[in-house]
Amino acid sequence: MSDVFISYARTNYPQARAMAKGLADAGYDVWIDDDLPAHRAFSTVIEENLRAAKAVLVLWSKDACASRWVPAEADIAYGEDKLVQISIDGSMPPLPFNRIHCERAPDWNGELNSPAWQKILASIADLARPGASQLRKPEEVSGKEPVAHMGTRAWDIAAPEEKGLPRELPASVTTKPSIAVLPFQQVGDTSDAWFPDAVADEITVALARFGRFFVLSSISALRPENRDRPPEEVAAELGARYVLSGKIQRSDQRVRFIAHLDDVIEARRVWSDRFDEDLDDIFELQDRIARTVAKSIGVSINDAEAYRARHQPSRDIRDIYYQANLLIQRIDPKSIATVLALAKRALEIEPENSWAAAMAALANGFQFLLGWTSDREASRERTIHYCEIALKDSDADERVFGLCGPALNCVGHKIELAHQLTDKAIDINPCDAGTLFWGSWMDVTAGNSERGIERARTSLAVNPKSGIGHLIAIPHAIGLIQLGRYEEAADMLTKVVEVSPQGDALAALVIALVKLDRIDEAKAIHARLNTAGRAIGGLALMQKPEHKQMVEECLAVAGGG
């Protein structure tokens, strides 16, 4: 059995052969179709090796997307949770493969120390390492640690293991009962593979609103590898006492849940129940499960009932709602553009839907702040317009507040209101990792360094497997800089830019290095910032004069100005 199967278009054979050699040098047994025997039907041999491989590396290109074979091979790998993708000419994968991470390496020339290749190695190691006794770890080959892991299932945003980033739980959350909602096993109709995880994500949100729980983020709990693992093993890894797990069956417009709540410390089942409902009632069903679970572990929820009225999406936009909520957690140009398109589609169906308007506002706000638009002023105006639509809704909930707050902050409009909205969202749901992350950024840009650091730490504690853990560390490090803790900030940011060398992290690292009088290093990082487009993200939003001055002066020193 091969460790890795390589799928590619014939015109991309030189790149495929170079990758096969790189994988073989790393200790993997690689199958590529020049190994076809002459006496057997090639389609049979290909499928046998494709299904036997532990990982499938697909090389996407314009020709690969148009091929009959490459998408078919990718589909088998996708269904078996072993797909790794790389674009070698900038072409993005076709549906449904564009819903999971694809490493982009349009200029890859066979260099095995390149960041793109290291990410591919890390992802393959995650899939193919078990059973490969002769395998050398990628870091033993390259001399450096893998910098990222890629997901293998739609909406999975698996995290790099960012060594040295903060992992400890803040004291404010350690006394709460901890609970993780694990992936539901799907039986019957599996045409919508994302559906069980999306429902579990909604149940996670419902539980978190009770306030007295410490609820592990769905991004950590719903990783594909947790689907078949014993609950107690997952709970031990995540630091949860209680786990909610079970099965879900969807048939036409009916859905059945069989759910179990286990106390893994005392090794006892606390509660079990079955729910059979019309799919139209899915949101009430999710809330009912959350309420029942809360009561079964002795948590009073009377104070939380005031927040239970929610402006739920209708059946017409339900799938859009699920997909956009999961995609917004990826902060890259393509994902944000997709979120904006989804939100606009929802608004075409329901023009006054507050959630869709808030989601469109945040997507436009990101495009404005990060320079991902050709008309920044138009993006700013759209951000404000969509926030006005969202906040007209008297039933707007914490998700609307948690989206509108950072959206307004991104474009520098009504900053006081932006903070009030974000604070309100966190008060209602103190375990929402995304809102805590945005709140951390807003705090440090306002000069509230200590609370910004605390919110960043709590966001990462709630979601220890976060795919944006390296991004959460950026406002944390900026808060440290504001407090004069330059060495800590520089160490943290050095690790961040190894994972994701984006403008705000590079600029913050320049500031920390200048403050440490490490000018040569600061100049080298500043050169990388220029290459990255010079966008400094949230650092451009500093409100205190002394912080604005620090940013301008340190960047000028490193830039030779």
Disulfide bonds with the S-S distance in Angstrom:
none
